[in-house]
Amino acid sequence: MKDKRNKTRRIRRAALAIAAAALALSLGINALMLLSVQDRILTPEQAAGLDADCVLVLGAGVREGRLSAMLADRLKRGVELFEGGASNRMLMSGDHGRVEYDEVNAMKRYAVEQGVPSECVFMDHAGFSTYESMARAKKVFLARKVVIVTQGFHLPRAIYLANALGLDAYGVAADLRPYAGQARNEAREALARVKDFFYALVQPPPTYLGEAIPVSGNGDATNDLS
């Protein structure tokens, strides 16, 4: 009986030690990611002179073609950066993995309705994750210097991944209002930073690659709707 109790204590101590190590690793990775990109998070005014290859707007969510609050704010900021001279191209990267779910056409439609020429707006139909958006921006769209637009809690991970993949990446936050479920978003993001830290080390190929579509060309080459 005593041996059984001692074994149980050892198991508990080992489990606690593993949990403490995992927590320390997670905190360390989060701190590294946040601190290492601080000087690459800019205001719209600072980004105006970057002359980037594209303003890279990350997808968030659409419902029956309607933009989520986060995505609407990302697009508003992205158009502002385009008009301010941060770049003369926009790259909309999001999920269009199913016919019935299409972030990127809704994103391009918004930009064109705001006066951005259609040929200046590219769509990445296979930006299924932050990692894949960055990998495809470099490998498919041949971008070298990008200005990433997303909410502030998401921006450090996006910039970190882009830089790890060889992009010269900067970011501008699109926090234009309070968002529902922000505490949940922050908690999920802390876990996602750990996951993508290892993705940045391993650098697996994205789900889809395909032929190159240089972002310096005509964005209408990415149109898929008549």
Sequence and secondary structure as in RCSB ss.txt:
>XXXX:A:sequence
MKDKRNKTRRIRRAALAIAAAALALSLGINALMLLSVQDRILTPEQAAGLDADCVLVLGAGVREGRLSAMLADRL
KRGVELFEGGASNRMLMSGDHGRVEYDEVNAMKRYAVEQGVPSECVFMDHAGFSTYESMARAKKVFLARKVVIVT
QGFHLPRAIYLANALGLDAYGVAADLRPYAGQARNEAREALARVKDFFYALVQPPPTYLGEAIPVSGNGDATNDL
S
>XXXX:A:secstr
 HHHHHHHHHHHHHHHHHHHHHHHHHHHHHHHHHHHTGGGEE HHHHTT  BSEEEEE   EETTEE HHHHHHH
HHHHHHHHHTSBS EEEE B  BTTB HHHHHHHHHHHTT  GGGEEEETB  SHHHHHHHHHHTS  SEEEEEE
 TTTHHHHHHHHHHTT EEEEEE   S  TTHHHHHHHHHHHHHHHHHHHHH    S   S   TTS GGGG   
 
